[in-house]
Amino acid sequence: MFLKLLAISIVFVGLALSGLGLGILLKPGGKFPETHVGRNKEMRKLGIKCSRHVDTGCVPCGNGRICSSC
């Protein structure tokens, strides 16, 4: 029973990964989405530039420089 469930699970995970890969390959200019907060356009629109700023409460310096942790 366990082996049957394991085999079915592996097949479904393989199909899901194949579908994701095909979606990226077939989409014009397809590439993985940007996941780093600092380079993500949508996060910049929200005013979030660095996840470390949010986590540590870092405030950019007045001279235009960011804190030393980023």
PQR file of N, CA, C, O and H, with PARSE charges and radii, in Angstrom:
ATOM      1  N   MET A   1       0.825  -1.190   0.000 -0.4000 1.5000
ATOM      2  CA  MET A   1       0.000   0.000   0.000 -0.0000 2.0000
ATOM      3  C   MET A   1       0.875   1.262   0.000  0.5500 1.7000
ATOM      4  O   MET A   1       0.595   2.220  -0.721 -0.5500 1.4000
ATOM      5  N   PHE A   2       1.934   1.250   0.817 -0.4000 1.5000
ATOM      6  CA  PHE A   2       2.817   2.409   0.900 -0.0000 2.0000
ATOM      7  C   PHE A   2       3.532   2.662  -0.424  0.5500 1.7000
ATOM      8  O   PHE A   2       3.633   3.807  -0.864 -0.5500 1.4000
ATOM      9  H   PHE A   2       2.162   0.472   1.403  0.4000 1.0000
ATOM     10  N   LEU A   3       4.020   1.615  -1.052 -0.4000 1.5000
ATOM     11  CA  LEU A   3       4.731   1.787  -2.319 -0.0000 2.0000
ATOM     12  C   LEU A   3       3.816   2.314  -3.416  0.5500 1.7000
ATOM     13  O   LEU A   3       4.236   3.107  -4.259 -0.5500 1.4000
ATOM     14  H   LEU A   3       3.937   0.685  -0.694  0.4000 1.0000
ATOM     15  N   LYS A   4       2.571   1.874  -3.398 -0.4000 1.5000
ATOM     16  CA  LYS A   4       1.607   2.351  -4.384 -0.0000 2.0000
ATOM     17  C   LYS A   4       1.344   3.849  -4.190  0.5500 1.7000
ATOM     18  O   LYS A   4       1.293   4.604  -5.161 -0.5500 1.4000
ATOM     19  H   LYS A   4       2.229   1.230  -2.713  0.4000 1.0000
ATOM     20  N   LEU A   5       1.180   4.271  -2.947 -0.4000 1.5000
ATOM     21  CA  LEU A   5       0.967   5.678  -2.644 -0.0000 2.0000
ATOM     22  C   LEU A   5       2.194   6.506  -2.998  0.5500 1.7000
ATOM     23  O   LEU A   5       2.066   7.611  -3.524 -0.5500 1.4000
ATOM     24  H   LEU A   5       1.222   3.658  -2.158  0.4000 1.0000
ATOM     25  N   LEU A   6       3.375   5.983  -2.714 -0.4000 1.5000
ATOM     26  CA  LEU A   6       4.617   6.675  -3.042 -0.0000 2.0000
ATOM     27  C   LEU A   6       4.766   6.850  -4.551  0.5500 1.7000
ATOM     28  O   LEU A   6       5.157   7.920  -5.017 -0.5500 1.4000
ATOM     29  H   LEU A   6       3.479   5.086  -2.286  0.4000 1.0000
ATOM     30  N   ALA A   7       4.460   5.818  -5.303 -0.4000 1.5000
ATOM     31  CA  ALA A   7       4.565   5.885  -6.764 -0.0000 2.0000
ATOM     32  C   ALA A   7       3.596   6.912  -7.341  0.5500 1.7000
ATOM     33  O   ALA A   7       3.957   7.682  -8.231 -0.5500 1.4000
ATOM     34  H   ALA A   7       4.143   4.949  -4.924  0.4000 1.0000
ATOM     35  N   ILE A   8       2.378   6.920  -6.837 -0.4000 1.5000
ATOM     36  CA  ILE A   8       1.378   7.887  -7.310 -0.0000 2.0000
ATOM     37  C   ILE A   8       1.819   9.307  -6.979  0.5500 1.7000
ATOM     38  O   ILE A   8       1.672  10.211  -7.802 -0.5500 1.4000
ATOM     39  H   ILE A   8       2.084   6.295  -6.114  0.4000 1.0000
ATOM     40  N   SER A   9       2.355   9.508  -5.784 -0.4000 1.5000
ATOM     41  CA  SER A   9       2.834  10.830  -5.369 -0.0000 2.0000
ATOM     42  C   SER A   9       3.975  11.306  -6.258  0.5500 1.7000
ATOM     43  O   SER A   9       4.007  12.468  -6.665 -0.5500 1.4000
ATOM     44  H   SER A   9       2.474   8.774  -5.116  0.4000 1.0000
ATOM     45  N   ILE A  10       4.905  10.416  -6.558 -0.4000 1.5000
ATOM     46  CA  ILE A  10       6.041  10.769  -7.414 -0.0000 2.0000
ATOM     47  C   ILE A  10       5.566  11.147  -8.811  0.5500 1.7000
ATOM     48  O   ILE A  10       6.094  12.080  -9.416 -0.5500 1.4000
ATOM     49  H   ILE A  10       4.879   9.473  -6.228  0.4000 1.0000
ATOM     50  N   VAL A  11       4.582  10.437  -9.320 -0.4000 1.5000
ATOM     51  CA  VAL A  11       4.040  10.745 -10.651 -0.0000 2.0000
ATOM     52  C   VAL A  11       3.406  12.135 -10.648  0.5500 1.7000
ATOM     53  O   VAL A  11       3.641  12.925 -11.562 -0.5500 1.4000
ATOM     54  H   VAL A  11       4.153   9.679  -8.829  0.4000 1.0000
ATOM     55  N   PHE A  12       2.602  12.437  -9.625 -0.4000 1.5000
ATOM     56  CA  PHE A  12       1.947  13.744  -9.566 -0.0000 2.0000
ATOM     57  C   PHE A  12       2.951  14.887  -9.405  0.5500 1.7000
ATOM     58  O   PHE A  12       2.796  15.936 -10.031 -0.5500 1.4000
ATOM     59  H   PHE A  12       2.410  11.794  -8.882  0.4000 1.0000
ATOM     60  N   VAL A  13       3.952  14.699  -8.593 -0.4000 1.5000
ATOM     61  CA  VAL A  13       4.983  15.737  -8.426 -0.0000 2.0000
ATOM     62  C   VAL A  13       5.749  15.920  -9.739  0.5500 1.7000
ATOM     63  O   VAL A  13       6.059  17.048 -10.120 -0.5500 1.4000
ATOM     64  H   VAL A  13       4.077  13.848  -8.085  0.4000 1.0000
ATOM     65  N   GLY A  14       6.052  14.832 -10.423 -0.4000 1.5000
ATOM     66  CA  GLY A  14       6.735  14.921 -11.713 -0.0000 2.0000
ATOM     67  C   GLY A  14       5.901  15.657 -12.750  0.5500 1.7000
ATOM     68  O   GLY A  14       6.430  16.458 -13.520 -0.5500 1.4000
ATOM     69  H   GLY A  14       5.800  13.915 -10.113  0.4000 1.0000
ATOM     70  N   LEU A  15       4.606  15.392 -12.773 -0.4000 1.5000
ATOM     71  CA  LEU A  15       3.721  16.099 -13.707 -0.0000 2.0000
ATOM     72  C   LEU A  15       3.652  17.589 -13.385  0.5500 1.7000
ATOM     73  O   LEU A  15       3.652  18.425 -14.290 -0.5500 1.4000
ATOM     74  H   LEU A  15       4.176  14.741 -12.147  0.4000 1.0000
ATOM     75  N   ALA A  16       3.593  17.914 -12.115 -0.4000 1.5000
ATOM     76  CA  ALA A  16       3.534  19.322 -11.722 -0.0000 2.0000
ATOM     77  C   ALA A  16       4.814  20.050 -12.123  0.5500 1.7000
ATOM     78  O   ALA A  16       4.749  21.151 -12.670 -0.5500 1.4000
ATOM     79  H   ALA A  16       3.593  17.236 -11.380  0.4000 1.0000
ATOM     80  N   LEU A  17       5.968  19.457 -11.862 -0.4000 1.5000
ATOM     81  CA  LEU A  17       7.239  20.081 -12.235 -0.0000 2.0000
ATOM     82  C   LEU A  17       7.382  20.199 -13.749  0.5500 1.7000
ATOM     83  O   LEU A  17       7.899  21.196 -14.252 -0.5500 1.4000
ATOM     84  H   LEU A  17       6.021  18.562 -11.419  0.4000 1.0000
ATOM     85  N   SER A  18       6.927  19.188 -14.466 -0.4000 1.5000
ATOM     86  CA  SER A  18       6.975  19.249 -15.934 -0.0000 2.0000
ATOM     87  C   SER A  18       6.091  20.374 -16.453  0.5500 1.7000
ATOM     88  O   SER A  18       6.476  21.095 -17.374 -0.5500 1.4000
ATOM     89  H   SER A  18       6.507  18.377 -14.057  0.4000 1.0000
ATOM     90  N   GLY A  19       4.914  20.526 -15.870 -0.4000 1.5000
ATOM     91  CA  GLY A  19       4.012  21.593 -16.278 -0.0000 2.0000
ATOM     92  C   GLY A  19       4.599  22.964 -16.030  0.5500 1.7000
ATOM     93  O   GLY A  19       4.468  23.857 -16.867 -0.5500 1.4000
ATOM     94  H   GLY A  19       4.601  19.940 -15.122  0.4000 1.0000
ATOM     95  N   LEU A  20       5.249  23.145 -14.880 -0.4000 1.5000
ATOM     96  CA  LEU A  20       5.889  24.428 -14.587 -0.0000 2.0000
ATOM     97  C   LEU A  20       7.024  24.707 -15.565  0.5500 1.7000
ATOM     98  O   LEU A  20       7.173  25.830 -16.047 -0.5500 1.4000
ATOM     99  H   LEU A  20       5.355  22.419 -14.200  0.4000 1.0000
ATOM    100  N   GLY A  21       7.815  23.695 -15.853 -0.4000 1.5000
ATOM    101  CA  GLY A  21       8.923  23.866 -16.788 -0.0000 2.0000
ATOM    102  C   GLY A  21       8.448  24.186 -18.191  0.5500 1.7000
ATOM    103  O   GLY A  21       9.014  25.051 -18.860 -0.5500 1.4000
ATOM    104  H   GLY A  21       7.694  22.783 -15.461  0.4000 1.0000
ATOM    105  N   LEU A  22       7.414  23.495 -18.640 -0.4000 1.5000
ATOM    106  CA  LEU A  22       6.876  23.764 -19.974 -0.0000 2.0000
ATOM    107  C   LEU A  22       6.277  25.159 -20.057  0.5500 1.7000
ATOM    108  O   LEU A  22       6.400  25.836 -21.077 -0.5500 1.4000
ATOM    109  H   LEU A  22       6.954  22.793 -18.096  0.4000 1.0000
ATOM    110  N   GLY A  23       5.632  25.584 -18.982 -0.4000 1.5000
ATOM    111  CA  GLY A  23       5.067  26.935 -18.969 -0.0000 2.0000
ATOM    112  C   GLY A  23       6.137  27.991 -19.152  0.5500 1.7000
ATOM    113  O   GLY A  23       5.922  28.980 -19.852 -0.5500 1.4000
ATOM    114  H   GLY A  23       5.533  25.034 -18.153  0.4000 1.0000
ATOM    115  N   ILE A  24       7.282  27.792 -18.533 -0.4000 1.5000
ATOM    116  CA  ILE A  24       8.378  28.757 -18.662 -0.0000 2.0000
ATOM    117  C   ILE A  24       9.017  28.664 -20.046  0.5500 1.7000
ATOM    118  O   ILE A  24       9.368  29.686 -20.637 -0.5500 1.4000
ATOM    119  H   ILE A  24       7.457  26.989 -17.964  0.4000 1.0000
ATOM    120  N   LEU A  25       9.168  27.457 -20.562 -0.4000 1.5000
ATOM    121  CA  LEU A  25       9.790  27.289 -21.875 -0.0000 2.0000
ATOM    122  C   LEU A  25       8.924  27.826 -23.004  0.5500 1.7000
ATOM    123  O   LEU A  25       9.448  28.388 -23.967 -0.5500 1.4000
ATOM    124  H   LEU A  25       8.884  26.627 -20.082  0.4000 1.0000
ATOM    125  N   LEU A  26       7.614  27.665 -22.905 -0.4000 1.5000
ATOM    126  CA  LEU A  26       6.732  28.047 -24.001 -0.0000 2.0000
ATOM    127  C   LEU A  26       6.295  29.504 -23.951  0.5500 1.7000
ATOM    128  O   LEU A  26       5.828  30.037 -24.958 -0.5500 1.4000
ATOM    129  H   LEU A  26       7.188  27.209 -22.123  0.4000 1.0000
ATOM    130  N   LYS A  27       6.434  30.153 -22.815 -0.4000 1.5000
ATOM    131  CA  LYS A  27       6.042  31.556 -22.699 -0.0000 2.0000
ATOM    132  C   LYS A  27       7.074  32.430 -23.404  0.5500 1.7000
ATOM    133  O   LYS A  27       8.273  32.234 -23.205 -0.5500 1.4000
ATOM    134  H   LYS A  27       6.813  29.720 -21.997  0.4000 1.0000
ATOM    135  N   PRO A  28       6.642  33.391 -24.223 -0.5600 1.5000
ATOM    136  CA  PRO A  28       7.607  34.288 -24.871  0.2800 2.0000
ATOM    137  C   PRO A  28       8.404  35.059 -23.815  0.5500 1.7000
ATOM    138  O   PRO A  28       7.830  35.717 -22.947 -0.5500 1.4000
ATOM    139  N   GLY A  29       9.716  34.969 -23.903 -0.4000 1.5000
ATOM    140  CA  GLY A  29      10.572  35.625 -22.916 -0.0000 2.0000
ATOM    141  C   GLY A  29      10.427  35.005 -21.540  0.5500 1.7000
ATOM    142  O   GLY A  29      10.672  35.656 -20.524 -0.5500 1.4000
ATOM    143  H   GLY A  29      10.181  34.435 -24.608  0.4000 1.0000
ATOM    144  N   GLY A  30      10.033  33.755 -21.514 -0.4000 1.5000
ATOM    145  CA  GLY A  30       9.759  33.088 -20.244 -0.0000 2.0000
ATOM    146  C   GLY A  30      11.002  32.905 -19.400  0.5500 1.7000
ATOM    147  O   GLY A  30      12.039  32.456 -19.888 -0.5500 1.4000
ATOM    148  H   GLY A  30       9.834  33.226 -22.339  0.4000 1.0000
ATOM    149  N   LYS A  31      10.893  33.250 -18.145 -0.4000 1.5000
ATOM    150  CA  LYS A  31      11.969  33.028 -17.194 -0.0000 2.0000
ATOM    151  C   LYS A  31      11.338  32.937 -15.810  0.5500 1.7000
ATOM    152  O   LYS A  31      10.176  33.296 -15.620 -0.5500 1.4000
ATOM    153  H   LYS A  31      10.051  33.614 -17.748  0.4000 1.0000
ATOM    154  N   PHE A  32      12.100  32.462 -14.871 -0.4000 1.5000
ATOM    155  CA  PHE A  32      11.590  32.356 -13.522 -0.0000 2.0000
ATOM    156  C   PHE A  32      11.338  33.751 -12.968  0.5500 1.7000
ATOM    157  O   PHE A  32      12.096  34.676 -13.259 -0.5500 1.4000
ATOM    158  H   PHE A  32      13.043  32.170 -15.026  0.4000 1.0000
ATOM    159  N   PRO A  33      10.289  33.914 -12.179 -0.5600 1.5000
ATOM    160  CA  PRO A  33      10.029  35.239 -11.610  0.2800 2.0000
ATOM    161  C   PRO A  33      11.127  35.647 -10.634  0.5500 1.7000
ATOM    162  O   PRO A  33      11.734  34.799  -9.979 -0.5500 1.4000
ATOM    163  N   GLU A  34      11.372  36.925 -10.544 -0.4000 1.5000
ATOM    164  CA  GLU A  34      12.384  37.442  -9.626 -0.0000 2.0000
ATOM    165  C   GLU A  34      11.857  37.337  -8.204  0.5500 1.7000
ATOM    166  O   GLU A  34      10.796  37.876  -7.890 -0.5500 1.4000
ATOM    167  H   GLU A  34      10.879  37.614 -11.076  0.4000 1.0000
ATOM    168  N   THR A  35      12.590  36.650  -7.352 -0.4000 1.5000
ATOM    169  CA  THR A  35      12.124  36.438  -5.990 -0.0000 2.0000
ATOM    170  C   THR A  35      12.858  37.281  -4.968  0.5500 1.7000
ATOM    171  O   THR A  35      12.407  37.383  -3.827 -0.5500 1.4000
ATOM    172  H   THR A  35      13.452  36.212  -7.608  0.4000 1.0000
ATOM    173  N   HIS A  36      13.974  37.889  -5.339 -0.4000 1.5000
ATOM    174  CA  HIS A  36      14.693  38.738  -4.397 -0.0000 2.0000
ATOM    175  C   HIS A  36      13.919  40.041  -4.235  0.5500 1.7000
ATOM    176  O   HIS A  36      13.555  40.681  -5.222 -0.5500 1.4000
ATOM    177  H   HIS A  36      14.341  37.807  -6.266  0.4000 1.0000
ATOM    178  N   VAL A  37      13.673  40.425  -3.011 -0.4000 1.5000
ATOM    179  CA  VAL A  37      12.831  41.578  -2.726 -0.0000 2.0000
ATOM    180  C   VAL A  37      13.382  42.850  -3.362  0.5500 1.7000
ATOM    181  O   VAL A  37      12.613  43.651  -3.892 -0.5500 1.4000
ATOM    182  H   VAL A  37      13.968  39.905  -2.209  0.4000 1.0000
ATOM    183  N   GLY A  38      14.677  43.048  -3.321 -0.4000 1.5000
ATOM    184  CA  GLY A  38      15.275  44.274  -3.833 -0.0000 2.0000
ATOM    185  C   GLY A  38      15.168  44.448  -5.327  0.5500 1.7000
ATOM    186  O   GLY A  38      15.257  45.573  -5.819 -0.5500 1.4000
ATOM    187  H   GLY A  38      15.302  42.397  -2.891  0.4000 1.0000
ATOM    188  N   ARG A  39      14.979  43.369  -6.068 -0.4000 1.5000
ATOM    189  CA  ARG A  39      14.885  43.464  -7.528 -0.0000 2.0000
ATOM    190  C   ARG A  39      13.483  43.198  -8.051  0.5500 1.7000
ATOM    191  O   ARG A  39      13.286  43.122  -9.264 -0.5500 1.4000
ATOM    192  H   ARG A  39      14.907  42.455  -5.669  0.4000 1.0000
ATOM    193  N   ASN A  40      12.505  43.054  -7.166 -0.4000 1.5000
ATOM    194  CA  ASN A  40      11.136  42.758  -7.556 -0.0000 2.0000
ATOM    195  C   ASN A  40      10.364  44.066  -7.748  0.5500 1.7000
ATOM    196  O   ASN A  40      10.259  44.867  -6.818 -0.5500 1.4000
ATOM    197  H   ASN A  40      12.665  43.116  -6.181  0.4000 1.0000
ATOM    198  N   LYS A  41       9.826  44.285  -8.952 -0.4000 1.5000
ATOM    199  CA  LYS A  41       9.128  45.534  -9.263 -0.0000 2.0000
ATOM    200  C   LYS A  41       7.926  45.755  -8.357  0.5500 1.7000
ATOM    201  O   LYS A  41       7.697  46.871  -7.890 -0.5500 1.4000
ATOM    202  H   LYS A  41       9.912  43.635  -9.707  0.4000 1.0000
ATOM    203  N   GLU A  42       7.166  44.711  -8.108 -0.4000 1.5000
ATOM    204  CA  GLU A  42       5.955  44.854  -7.305 -0.0000 2.0000
ATOM    205  C   GLU A  42       6.285  45.232  -5.864  0.5500 1.7000
ATOM    206  O   GLU A  42       5.554  46.008  -5.249 -0.5500 1.4000
ATOM    207  H   GLU A  42       7.352  43.805  -8.488  0.4000 1.0000
ATOM    208  N   MET A  43       7.372  44.696  -5.320 -0.4000 1.5000
ATOM    209  CA  MET A  43       7.763  45.044  -3.958 -0.0000 2.0000
ATOM    210  C   MET A  43       8.241  46.493  -3.900  0.5500 1.7000
ATOM    211  O   MET A  43       7.966  47.201  -2.931 -0.5500 1.4000
ATOM    212  H   MET A  43       7.965  44.065  -5.820  0.4000 1.0000
ATOM    213  N   ARG A  44       8.957  46.934  -4.934 -0.4000 1.5000
ATOM    214  CA  ARG A  44       9.413  48.326  -4.964 -0.0000 2.0000
ATOM    215  C   ARG A  44       8.237  49.292  -5.023  0.5500 1.7000
ATOM    216  O   ARG A  44       8.289  50.375  -4.439 -0.5500 1.4000
ATOM    217  H   ARG A  44       9.181  46.359  -5.721  0.4000 1.0000
ATOM    218  N   LYS A  45       7.161  48.896  -5.739 -0.4000 1.5000
ATOM    219  CA  LYS A  45       5.966  49.734  -5.787 -0.0000 2.0000
ATOM    220  C   LYS A  45       5.364  49.904  -4.400  0.5500 1.7000
ATOM    221  O   LYS A  45       4.794  50.950  -4.092 -0.5500 1.4000
ATOM    222  H   LYS A  45       7.120  48.016  -6.213  0.4000 1.0000
ATOM    223  N   LEU A  46       5.490  48.878  -3.562 -0.4000 1.5000
ATOM    224  CA  LEU A  46       4.970  48.947  -2.197 -0.0000 2.0000
ATOM    225  C   LEU A  46       5.917  49.665  -1.248  0.5500 1.7000
ATOM    226  O   LEU A  46       5.580  49.874  -0.083 -0.5500 1.4000
ATOM    227  H   LEU A  46       5.953  48.028  -3.812  0.4000 1.0000
ATOM    228  N   GLY A  47       7.097  50.046  -1.728 -0.4000 1.5000
ATOM    229  CA  GLY A  47       8.060  50.751  -0.904 -0.0000 2.0000
ATOM    230  C   GLY A  47       8.969  49.840  -0.107  0.5500 1.7000
ATOM    231  O   GLY A  47       9.673  50.303   0.790 -0.5500 1.4000
ATOM    232  H   GLY A  47       7.371  49.876  -2.674  0.4000 1.0000
ATOM    233  N   ILE A  48       8.966  48.555  -0.417 -0.4000 1.5000
ATOM    234  CA  ILE A  48       9.829  47.592   0.277 -0.0000 2.0000
ATOM    235  C   ILE A  48      11.051  47.371  -0.594  0.5500 1.7000
ATOM    236  O   ILE A  48      10.937  46.843  -1.700 -0.5500 1.4000
ATOM    237  H   ILE A  48       8.393  48.179  -1.146  0.4000 1.0000
ATOM    238  N   LYS A  49      12.219  47.768  -0.109 -0.4000 1.5000
ATOM    239  CA  LYS A  49      13.432  47.650  -0.911 -0.0000 2.0000
ATOM    240  C   LYS A  49      14.338  46.531  -0.449  0.5500 1.7000
ATOM    241  O   LYS A  49      15.092  45.978  -1.249 -0.5500 1.4000
ATOM    242  H   LYS A  49      12.312  48.197   0.790  0.4000 1.0000
ATOM    243  N   CYS A  50      14.280  46.187   0.825 -0.4000 1.5000
ATOM    244  CA  CYS A  50      15.150  45.142   1.342 -0.0000 2.0000
ATOM    245  C   CYS A  50      14.448  44.464   2.508  0.5500 1.7000
ATOM    246  O   CYS A  50      13.961  45.138   3.415 -0.5500 1.4000
ATOM    247  H   CYS A  50      13.667  46.636   1.475  0.4000 1.0000
ATOM    248  N   SER A  51      14.392  43.156   2.494 -0.4000 1.5000
ATOM    249  CA  SER A  51      13.711  42.449   3.575 -0.0000 2.0000
ATOM    250  C   SER A  51      14.436  42.636   4.892  0.5500 1.7000
ATOM    251  O   SER A  51      13.814  42.567   5.952 -0.5500 1.4000
ATOM    252  H   SER A  51      14.788  42.608   1.757  0.4000 1.0000
ATOM    253  N   ARG A  52      15.722  42.870   4.848 -0.4000 1.5000
ATOM    254  CA  ARG A  52      16.468  43.106   6.084 -0.0000 2.0000
ATOM    255  C   ARG A  52      16.023  44.404   6.748  0.5500 1.7000
ATOM    256  O   ARG A  52      16.025  44.507   7.974 -0.5500 1.4000
ATOM    257  H   ARG A  52      16.227  42.927   3.986  0.4000 1.0000
ATOM    258  N   HIS A  53      15.643  45.397   5.944 -0.4000 1.5000
ATOM    259  CA  HIS A  53      15.139  46.650   6.517 -0.0000 2.0000
ATOM    260  C   HIS A  53      13.896  46.373   7.335  0.5500 1.7000
ATOM    261  O   HIS A  53      13.760  46.866   8.455 -0.5500 1.4000
ATOM    262  H   HIS A  53      15.642  45.314   4.947  0.4000 1.0000
ATOM    263  N   VAL A  54      13.003  45.597   6.789 -0.4000 1.5000
ATOM    264  CA  VAL A  54      11.749  45.306   7.472 -0.0000 2.0000
ATOM    265  C   VAL A  54      12.010  44.470   8.716  0.5500 1.7000
ATOM    266  O   VAL A  54      11.428  44.728   9.769 -0.5500 1.4000
ATOM    267  H   VAL A  54      13.113  45.196   5.880  0.4000 1.0000
ATOM    268  N   ASP A  55      12.885  43.465   8.603 -0.4000 1.5000
ATOM    269  CA  ASP A  55      13.153  42.573   9.725 -0.0000 2.0000
ATOM    270  C   ASP A  55      13.879  43.259  10.871  0.5500 1.7000
ATOM    271  O   ASP A  55      13.562  43.019  12.036 -0.5500 1.4000
ATOM    272  H   ASP A  55      13.357  43.255   7.748  0.4000 1.0000
ATOM    273  N   THR A  56      14.852  44.112  10.556 -0.4000 1.5000
ATOM    274  CA  THR A  56      15.675  44.718  11.603 -0.0000 2.0000
ATOM    275  C   THR A  56      15.230  46.118  11.993  0.5500 1.7000
ATOM    276  O   THR A  56      15.741  46.681  12.961 -0.5500 1.4000
ATOM    277  H   THR A  56      15.110  44.307   9.609  0.4000 1.0000
ATOM    278  N   GLY A  57      14.282  46.687  11.252 -0.4000 1.5000
ATOM    279  CA  GLY A  57      13.845  48.043  11.542 -0.0000 2.0000
ATOM    280  C   GLY A  57      14.844  49.072  11.069  0.5500 1.7000
ATOM    281  O   GLY A  57      14.861  50.193  11.578 -0.5500 1.4000
ATOM    282  H   GLY A  57      13.867  46.229  10.466  0.4000 1.0000
ATOM    283  N   CYS A  58      15.672  48.722  10.112 -0.4000 1.5000
ATOM    284  CA  CYS A  58      16.707  49.623   9.605 -0.0000 2.0000
ATOM    285  C   CYS A  58      16.069  50.793   8.868  0.5500 1.7000
ATOM    286  O   CYS A  58      15.126  50.618   8.097 -0.5500 1.4000
ATOM    287  H   CYS A  58      15.658  47.812   9.698  0.4000 1.0000
ATOM    288  N   VAL A  59      16.589  51.970   9.112 -0.4000 1.5000
ATOM    289  CA  VAL A  59      16.122  53.174   8.432 -0.0000 2.0000
ATOM    290  C   VAL A  59      17.291  53.715   7.624  0.5500 1.7000
ATOM    291  O   VAL A  59      18.386  53.862   8.166 -0.5500 1.4000
ATOM    292  H   VAL A  59      17.356  52.113   9.739  0.4000 1.0000
ATOM    293  N   PRO A  60      17.093  54.019   6.333 -0.5600 1.5000
ATOM    294  CA  PRO A  60      18.195  54.559   5.528  0.2800 2.0000
ATOM    295  C   PRO A  60      18.760  55.834   6.132  0.5500 1.7000
ATOM    296  O   PRO A  60      18.033  56.626   6.732 -0.5500 1.4000
ATOM    297  N   CYS A  61      20.048  56.022   5.970 -0.4000 1.5000
ATOM    298  CA  CYS A  61      20.725  57.214   6.479 -0.0000 2.0000
ATOM    299  C   CYS A  61      20.276  58.439   5.686  0.5500 1.7000
ATOM    300  O   CYS A  61      19.770  58.309   4.571 -0.5500 1.4000
ATOM    301  H   CYS A  61      20.638  55.378   5.483  0.4000 1.0000
ATOM    302  N   GLY A  62      20.458  59.602   6.249 -0.4000 1.5000
ATOM    303  CA  GLY A  62      20.044  60.842   5.597 -0.0000 2.0000
ATOM    304  C   GLY A  62      20.855  61.182   4.371  0.5500 1.7000
ATOM    305  O   GLY A  62      20.391  61.944   3.522 -0.5500 1.4000
ATOM    306  H   GLY A  62      20.869  59.707   7.155  0.4000 1.0000
ATOM    307  N   ASN A  63      22.064  60.636   4.249 -0.4000 1.5000
ATOM    308  CA  ASN A  63      22.914  60.989   3.104 -0.0000 2.0000
ATOM    309  C   ASN A  63      22.661  60.098   1.893  0.5500 1.7000
ATOM    310  O   ASN A  63      23.498  60.050   0.992 -0.5500 1.4000
ATOM    311  H   ASN A  63      22.441  60.017   4.938  0.4000 1.0000
ATOM    312  N   GLY A  64      21.537  59.395   1.846 -0.4000 1.5000
ATOM    313  CA  GLY A  64      21.201  58.583   0.695 -0.0000 2.0000
ATOM    314  C   GLY A  64      21.747  57.166   0.749  0.5500 1.7000
ATOM    315  O   GLY A  64      21.455  56.365  -0.139 -0.5500 1.4000
ATOM    316  H   GLY A  64      20.857  59.435   2.578  0.4000 1.0000
ATOM    317  N   ARG A  65      22.530  56.838   1.763 -0.4000 1.5000
ATOM    318  CA  ARG A  65      23.087  55.491   1.870 -0.0000 2.0000
ATOM    319  C   ARG A  65      22.132  54.612   2.679  0.5500 1.7000
ATOM    320  O   ARG A  65      21.378  55.095   3.524 -0.5500 1.4000
ATOM    321  H   ARG A  65      22.767  57.489   2.484  0.4000 1.0000
ATOM    322  N   ILE A  66      22.184  53.351   2.406 -0.4000 1.5000
ATOM    323  CA  ILE A  66      21.371  52.422   3.185 -0.0000 2.0000
ATOM    324  C   ILE A  66      22.173  51.902   4.350  0.5500 1.7000
ATOM    325  O   ILE A  66      23.380  52.130   4.433 -0.5500 1.4000
ATOM    326  H   ILE A  66      22.797  52.959   1.719  0.4000 1.0000
ATOM    327  N   CYS A  67      21.517  51.211   5.243 -0.4000 1.5000
ATOM    328  CA  CYS A  67      22.221  50.704   6.418 -0.0000 2.0000
ATOM    329  C   CYS A  67      23.261  49.657   6.013  0.5500 1.7000
ATOM    330  O   CYS A  67      23.217  49.121   4.906 -0.5500 1.4000
ATOM    331  H   CYS A  67      20.537  51.026   5.176  0.4000 1.0000
ATOM    332  N   SER A  68      24.166  49.383   6.893 -0.4000 1.5000
ATOM    333  CA  SER A  68      25.294  48.504   6.563 -0.0000 2.0000
ATOM    334  C   SER A  68      24.890  47.045   6.403  0.5500 1.7000
ATOM    335  O   SER A  68      25.676  46.255   5.881 -0.5500 1.4000
ATOM    336  H   SER A  68      24.202  49.818   7.793  0.4000 1.0000
ATOM    337  N   SER A  69      23.694  46.660   6.833 -0.4000 1.5000
ATOM    338  CA  SER A  69      23.311  45.250   6.745 -0.0000 2.0000
ATOM    339  C   SER A  69      22.900  44.843   5.344  0.5500 1.7000
ATOM    340  O   SER A  69      22.820  43.647   5.065 -0.5500 1.4000
ATOM    341  H   SER A  69      23.055  47.302   7.258  0.4000 1.0000
ATOM    342  N   CYS A  70      22.635  45.792   4.443 -0.4000 1.5000
ATOM    343  CA  CYS A  70      22.203  45.431   3.085 -0.0000 2.0000
ATOM    344  C   CYS A  70      23.315  45.584   2.088  0.5500 1.7000
ATOM    345  O   CYS A  70      23.120  45.322   0.901 -0.5500 1.4000
ATOM    346  H   CYS A  70      22.700  46.764   4.670  0.4000 1.0000
TER
END
